[in-house]
Amino acid sequence: MISFFKFNKPIRPPATNLVDTHAHLLPGIDDGANSMAESIHMIEQMHLMGYTNITATPHVFYDFYPNKKEDIVRCAQDVQAEIERNNIPISLHVAAEYFLDDHFKELLQEGSLLTLFDNKVLIEMSMFSASPIVDELIWQITAKGYCPVLAHPERYLYLTDEDYTRYLAYGCKFQINLLSLKGYYGRQVERRVYRILKNNLATFVGTDLHKPAQLNLIKSVIQSSFFSKLPLNRTILTSQ
């Protein structure tokens, strides 16, 4: 492993103006925050780490989390009201993490998607095996004028380098998880995420924060010496 990715003692100033493109902070609608109090606690802690822009990305997975656009927006508005009531200087945005299945295909045809900063669609696929529908849907996303952003490509251990190359050729961007860098999902995922970084395949980095117990690990990555070498998402606020 090359040296600049090693975890050293914190040597850099506190992080500022960080942008998170992937967090499960809306209470009670997926496997993320359980309550409004838990949601606000995590948002407060992210502010203290240096985050100024956070996008809530609840799962939209019909078999488990059949969240509708209007319900997600309404929940985000409730969280926004609590953020303002608690005077937390965070800009909250709302999108979704879409599982690539037939239900997503229907949403795509309807144009009923919640996107990251204009035209970026956060997508995920099965953690266990490849699906023949994935390539077709990624192609359709781009054909509709969206930019697909594949969440945590390092976690799909069945994907090959050829798969990564093909998705990138389709116009897909990759968003890695901070937690992967600390071995949170296992050693195989950790090795893979460093390989993705070494080959400059990642465009965005997200916390994929679900629970307060993950906050300390995320903080340890932010405080590490190599953090400034990561793709820190700041351009997503203006880029297309």
N, C-alpha and C positions, 0 to 999 in steps of 0.2 A: 504494500500500500504506500502510495507516495506521501511524503512527509507533510505537505501542507494540509492534508485532510486528517491528520492525527488530532486527537482531543488533547489539548494542552490546558494549562491553567489560564483563566481569563486574563487577557492582556489589553483588551480594547476598551474604548470608552463605551458607556451605555448606548444601546441601540436607540435610534430615533426614527420616526416617520415610517415605521414598518407597515406593510400591506399584506394582509392574509386573504388568500383566495379560496380557502376551504376550511370551514369550521361548522360544527354541529351545535349551535348555540340557541336555537329556538326551542323553547321548553315543550316537552310532552308530545312531539310529533314524530320522532324517530328514536334512535338509540343514543342520542346525545343528551343534552341537559334534561333533567327530570322535572325541574320546577323553575319558576321565574327567579327565585332567589339564587338557585345554582347558576342560571344563565348570567345574571348580573354579576355574581362573584367571579365567574370566569372572564367576563368582559373587563371588569375592574383590574384583574390580574394581568390581562393582556395589555391593557393601557400602561401598567407599571413596567412591563417589559419593553415598551417602546412602540407598541402598535397604535396607529392613528386611523387606519382604515381596515375594517373587517367585513368580509362577505359571509353571511350565514348561508350555508348550502345543505339544507336538509335532504335526506334521501327521497327520491321518487322512484320507488320499486314496487310495482303493483301488487306482487304477491305478499309483501311484508309491510310496506309503507306507501299506501296508495294516496299520497298527499296531492291535493289539488292546488292549482296556482293561487286561487283566491284565498284558500285557507292559510297557505304559507305567507302570503302578503299580509293578511290580517294578523297573524302571529308576530311577524316582524314589526308591524306597527305597534303592537303592545309592548314589545321589547324596547323599541325606540322611545316610547313614552317613559319607560322606567329608566332608560339611560339618561334622558333629559331630567327626570325627577332627581336622579342621583348625581347630576352634574358631572358625568363622565365625558371627557373630551375625546370621544370616539365617533367616527363616521361609520354608521352601520349600513351595509348594502345587503340586498337579498337576491339570491339565485337558487339553484338546486343542483344536487348531484344525481344525474339521471342514469339509471341502470338500462343498458342497451338490450331491450326486449321488444316484443310486439306492441306493448302498451306505449313505449317511447316512440315507436314508429307512428302510431296514431297521433300522439302529441306533436310530433314533428310535422306531420301533414297538416295539422290544424294551425300550426304556427303559435302554439300555446306554450312557449318555453320561457323560463326565467333564466336570464343570461348574466354572465360576468361582464360588467362594463361594456355594454353595447352588444357585441355579437359573439361572445365566447361562451360555449356550452360545455359545462363540466360533466364528464361522462365516466362511468365505471362499467366493468364487466365481471363475469364470474371469477371468483378467486380460485376455482378448482379446475376448470377445463375450458377449452376454446369453444366458442359458439359460431356456427357458420353465418349468423346474422350480423356479426360485428362489422366485418368489412363493408358489407352493403350499407349499414347504417352510418358508418363514418363517412363513406362516400356521399350518401344522401345529405348528411349535415352540411358538408361543404357545398354541395350543389344548391342548397337552400340559402347560401350566403352566410352561413355561420362558420365560426372557427372552432372545431372540436378540441377540447383540452382533456386529455386522458389523465384522470386522477391516479396517483401512485402507481405508475407503470412497474415499479420495482417489486410490487407485491404479487404480480401475476407470474408465478414462477414457471409456468408452462410456456410463457412467451420466449421466443428465440430472438437473437440479434436480427435475423431476417424479418421477423414480425415488426420489431421496432422500426427498422428501415422502411418497411412498407407503409406503416401508419404515418410516419413522418412525410413520406412521399405523397400521401393523400392530403397533406396539409394539417395533420394533427400536431398539437403541441403537447408537451409532457409537463405534468406538475408532480414533483416529488414531495414526500412527507418529511417534515423535520424529525418526527419520531423514528423514521427508518434509520436515520444517521446514528441513533443511539442503540440500535439493536432491539427496539421495542417489539418488532414483528418477527424476530429471529435472525440468526446469523446469515442465512442465505439471502434474505431481503437486504440486510445491511451491506453485504458484499456487492449485491447487484446495484444498489443505489449509488455506491461510490464509483462503480464502473460507468453508470449513466452520467455522473458528474464529470468523470475523467474524460469522457468522450463528448462533452458539451452537448448532450442531448436534452437537458432539462431547460425549459423556458421559465417555469414558475415554481415557487415553493409554497407549500401550505402547511398549516399546523395539523389539519384534520383532527382538531381538538373535539373530544367527545365528553370527557369527564374531568373534574378538578384534579384527580389523581395524576393526570398527565402533565399538569402545569409545570412541575419542577423539572421534568425531563426536557420540556420545550425551553424552559429558561436556561438550562445548562447548555443547550445547543447555541442559543442566542449569545451567551456569554463566552463561547469558545473562540479561540483565536482565528479559526478559518471561516467564521460566519459571514464576514464581509465578502468572501469569495463566492458565495451562493447567489443564484438569481433571485433578487429580493423583491421582484414584482412592482417596483415603483413605476415603471413605464406602462403598466397595465392601465393606469388611470387615464392615459391619453392615447395609447396605441390602439390599433385596430387589428 
